[in-house]
Amino acid sequence: MLKPFSIRRSALALLSASCAFFSSVAISPSQAAVAGDSAQTTAPWWQHAVFYEIYPRSFKDSNGDGIGDINGITSKLDYLHDLGVDALWLTPCYPSPQVDFGYDISDYCAIAPEYGTMADFDRLVAEAKKRNIKIIMDFVVNHTSDKHPWFLASKSSKDDPKRDWYIWRDGKNGGPPNNWQSLFGHSAWKLDPKTNQYYYHFFYAEQPDLNWRNPELKKAMMDVASFWLKRGVAGFRLDAVGCLFEDPQVRDNPVLPGTNAFGDPNTEFKYNDHYPEVHDVMRELRAVLDNFAGADHPVLIGETSGSDVKAISAMYGANLDEIQLPMNFFFAYLNKRSAAEFRKLIAQWDANPAGGWPLYFFSNHDQIRHYIRYGDGVHNDAIAKLMAAMLLTIRGTPLMYYGEEIGEENNDPKKVEDVFDPIGKIGWPKEKGRDGERTPMQWNAGEHAGFSTAKPWLTPPESYRTHNVAEESKDPHSILNFYKSLIKLRKEGPFKSGQYEPINTSDPNVLAYLRKDENDNALVALNFSDKEQDFKPLDANGKPIGILALQKVLLKSDTGSGDTKDWYQGDDTIKMPAFGVFIAKMESLSKQ
Ligand code: GLC
């Protein structure tokens, strides 16, 4: 059964709906041509890399306290290398009161004691490097913790030199300055009784927003970036980057019909999202990264929330000089297993107006895991393979979420008393929070899924007994081994950077496309339906791509049965099992 999106997901979607209002970056056609030239041989490393998100608290516990840590990650680098991933994005592991599980930072330039030491971190970077794996840090640019020394100073008095590092305003008519709401529920303003002013927080009240219009603050943040780049990190995932600036006049946001999961009136995020000044800051940050240029030029991945093509595309920068890989949430928000919908979304982003290189993902620490979102309860493993095949063969950089390679599913809290994530407490039962998608990585079928010797901070789902690394490593037909084959495949031939050319575009069941570069062509056919399909691939001229054009079947799924029958029929038709995957190398189309 498809699980409906929680209200939190709708709130994020709403956020994106407002993006169009402010985004108007013009893209020059010449820049678009350069960026679109995917066949260039000097493509930067991040275009070919497979990225893998790790939630450190939940990946591997090395010291038996039930919480994952840096040394735990280091101990699993061989596994990650064997899987084939090239770069790890670590969600925040800095000192933090953990109100938002690390997204409330109290020191940007240190490692939280519960996750280890700076020496452990340096060892992780060095050991990862030995295995050609890069480390990407999460850079929370929009806000700090309310316990950060900067905020404590800012709050201490109206005259403090750091007062202006945050957004302070007088109240209005005995209440907050305006109707802006926090994405995490209720007013986005909190009164500080001592100085009798309100501070702005787009997320929790414990996460005051920084004022990027203050030059000293901006410099301090750029210094943070340099600090980590000097330690050898290969870039950043910029948290909530669209929310960096707000309307200086703090005008009320338009009110929409209805109420949200927190019982507040719905509002459009018109005056506090994707404000144009964000582009200036992104260019400056890119310039900081440019100081570390070379073969391994660092990368910026942006949490540019939403699904507004124009707004997210603008985050590449008018001269492709801002975020190299803005995240679109197209797949994350699509709660429907539909060939037609995916075809539309891929086509949209493949032709994004900036001509920027695409990044795709299904799941992360804020989204219900896609094993559950797309699973039908009967063919879940086959569907997980189908989705993996799409993610890893379309044109663009894939971003995986730890555990998706073993078919890890959500384990949402059953009672409000069990909830850790504050939005699950505020929004229960409509909003259960994000604990469900953050449960421990499932390493084996033993106690605590092999994650820890102690009771883990969150409980893995029961399915860990079958869906875990140890069991799946032994099974040639497992989801894990399918991911490994796909990752290996995408490092070769046209999957790396070849063009994406959709075929049979009116087929409601089979999503199919060609990947082409000067040397290679490949056909990918993905059966999104639960029925066997007779699929006849056609080229751009409507001519069947027959068996003669296929040199070699590169990969096909067994849909769990181990069946290896030859799918190609006599009449240029491929018999595709329910949720089947068929990938074949083709002879050059010009030779046909
Ligand atoms: C981002 C993070 C999310 C966090 C929020 C506030 O959306 O992905 O986990 O709660 O920012 O920092």
Residues whose N, C-alpha, C, O or C-beta is under 5 A from the ligand:
A	BS01	GLC	D100 Y103 F203 D239 A240 D366
